[in-house]
């Protein structure tokens, strides 16, 4: 496996979505619908990434994980039934709902899946913001009162952001994405989201979207107050139990060292790897056994995100 693996994205219609995946990133979207998410790498029963080209064309990510794990991914990995990460791009033309993902100890009780994630801002409007954690002074009692009064947004910590910023969202952190943001998301392989407030918005079917108040109240960490955006530690943006995400500014060739796989997302400019050119918004998986592991910038602004599964491999 000497070549990067490229998968076919899965496009998800969302009431808050738009068309910037097409206009800004050149992706070929289905016509006349609001696309809120491109699932770039996913291994779930209801959604599967498929290799786009090459000798493994047509293989699903699940088949590679089960049948060729050591060759593609390496050996120092968690023994999970499915590939443990999900990577996507979000186009938030409108605000997303105020929501929370359950911590592991709560998820099992609610028959859901825990979900820790991180966001990287590809693009942001001048007045874009994020919502994460609670404002200082908010507790369970005041939050429940705000729910009944329809004033939840006033309880959530919000802050302006710009392209290049990153935010860590551990399970239990109440959050929302403001309008105008284009985001790369790296997350645990989970699709459990509890909506606690949806701005009194109607869904695609013209009806109010379902809320999950009891589940949300059981999942929110009420000690999580006014978290800050990520302060990079060198190349590292987030290094947690579920994943490690680095940002590489490629001012020259750079080798992805180690004996495990790495997933790359081009966030600025163009790069080349093993004879393939990748534009902004492209994702590719560099197999563990690849011999050509060098990324080369094709533009002066070339930047990539590098996602791995701990133990995070130094580069």
Beta strands, then each sheet from edge to edge (+ up, - down):
strand 1: 10-18
strand 2: 35-41
strand 3: 43-44
strand 4: 47-48
strand 5: 85-92
strand 6: 98-100
strand 7: 117-124
strand 8: 129-134
strand 9: 156-160
strand 10: 166-169
strand 11: 175-177
strand 12: 181-188
strand 13: 194-197
strand 14: 236-239
strand 15: 244-249
strand 16: 254-255
strand 17: 262-268
strand 18: 271-273
strand 19: 276-278
strand 20: 283-286
strand 21: 294-297
strand 22: 303-308
sheet 1: 1+ 2- 5+ 12- 7+ 10-
sheet 2: 3+ 4-
sheet 3: 6+ 13-
sheet 4: 9+ 8- 11+
sheet 5: 14+ 15- 22+ 17- 20+
sheet 6: 16+ 21- 18+ 19-
end
